[in-house]
């Protein structure tokens, strides 16, 4: 899973400076971001389709695919600067990759211990934790509307967690919270790096995130053997669901405003439970549906309030 501004999964690289663009470019950006959200929303579908692979096996093979595909895209995009981009800001990239490993592993393990709906609705609160960390570490102000939405979303999460505790599903919620912390730390670090070094390439964060995850999984794996079907799913998940989604988001995010991104990227949260319900008849618990609805309303309110501010449209890359 990558950081998206005002979304639960903040994994997108730094965006270029703002500049006006034509309406046609904005429409294309909207379509690309929506499609990225569709790709990202299939994570639960991939996990539920696994026959025998456990969480560490999935993370190991998926991370190998992510490293190969993200590196290939970065090499194609940057040509001769590939190695220099990897070396530049190596410490920050390695630290950011470590936070991404925490976020990725936490989310995958959460999917193994709770419903997809519960995991993604919990993850939707990630931007609020990011805002709090940014306030503490970067001294960034938090708008009153954001404080209001954080309180509302917190109520929704509390309702979901309360229902999970009553049904003995507390571990999945704890792992989802673990993932949210990882994403928030990654987002704040990415923000700090992008502010101080506006032209630094941030794709190495994704590459090192895959390397960290593959290394930890390699050390903790008991058996590397998985069915061919599971192996194909893991590799496809890394290449298509994560990296291709990231590329689409990168291309689309440069054409729409940040507030619009918050709304458009909600396709991931909305569609994730739908896919597993359609394919595996996984029905979320009543508490999950009610609490998740509260969380989504809070996130939508925050995004719409952002649209009322002066819009900033980014030029294509």
ABEGO torsion letter per residue (X at the ends): XBBBBGBABBABBBBBBBBBBBAAAAAAAAAAAAAAAAAAAAAAAAAAABAABBAAAAAAAAAAAAAAAAAAAAAAAAEAAAAAAAABGAAAAAAAAAAAAAAAAAAAAAAAABBAAAAAAAAAAAAAAAAAAAAAAAGBBBBAAAAAAAAAAAAAAAAAAAAAAAAGAAAAAAAAAAAAAAAAAAAAAAAAAAAABAABBAAAAAAAAAAAAAAAAAAABABABBBAAAAAAAAAAAAAAAAAAAAAAAAAAAABBAAAAAAAAAAAAAAAAAAAAAAAGBBBBAAAAAAAAAAAAAAAAAAAAAAABBBBBBBBX
